[in-house]
Amino acid sequence: MITVYGSYNFPPFLKGIVRDLRVYWALEELNLPYDIHWMDSSKGEHRENPNRLINPFGKIPSMVDGAQRMFETGAIVLYLYENAGKAPQDAHARAEVNQWCFAALNTVEPVFLDIFRWGLFWKDKPGREWRYPELLGFADERLTDLARAMGEKHYLVGNAFGPADILMATVLDFAGHEPGIFEKHAAIRDYRERCHARPAYQRALAKQGVGPQANAA
Ligand SMILES: N[C@@H](CCC(=O)N[C@@H](CS)C(=O)NCC(=O)O)C(=O)O
């Protein structure tokens, strides 16, 4: 049985944001059974053992699948798809999936994560008056380029939903409090909505943050 180390007892605005959602979403898409080892965010349980023994950075989430103990959501989501036999056999097609996973995490996430931080956490931090507009400009560039790369496609790779979409959609969600930036890019707005409408996303979101009471139910 797969166990996800996920968090609960976090502020409500973090629902849909904490990255354990990516792992639940992949598992729901793949119809794989899993348990959740709940960590109380307010007590910082993720920074302690047993999570720290799996995740050297003491972050959320981690995952255990038998002898496989993993951290980093990009690696976990890719592992789940590969282990379920859902990764392309062809090396070129696999490289395209990996490329879009890295694009989500390395090229898009830094900008969108900072929009989240400066937009919601760092309202009084010096420099916000120039840094936040600058970040919104960078996001606009990323969305313009992403829309151009996607063209008429519904999903990132091969026009079929996959791990890169889980990563990209959740990265874009870091700027969910700024709907205006998506309104300027209708194709990306529609892409996010298409991803959010998936039943597996809805099931994952419903599980996120519920806490130990979910196991008792
Ligand atoms: N790159 C890592 C980032 C993990 C991460 O920073 N998780 C956040 C939650 S979304 C966390 O653990 N925050 C709590 C903390 O840093 O104490 C991944 O994708 O797994």
The ligand as an ORCA input file, in Angstrom:
! r2SCAN-3c Opt
* xyz 0 1
  N      10.020     21.155     -4.265
  C       9.323     20.527     -3.182
  C       8.712     21.636     -2.321
  C       8.085     21.079     -1.045
  C       7.571     22.220     -0.175
  O       8.190     23.317     -0.079
  N       6.437     21.989      0.496
  C       5.824     23.014      1.322
  C       4.305     22.854      1.285
  S       3.652     23.144     -0.317
  C       6.240     22.847      2.770
  O       6.645     21.786      3.187
  N       6.086     23.924      3.554
  C       6.228     23.862      4.967
  C       7.588     24.229      5.464
  O       8.450     24.617      4.663
  O       7.774     24.123      6.685
  C       8.257     19.573     -3.737
  O       7.742     19.839     -4.821
  O       7.972     18.541     -3.099
*
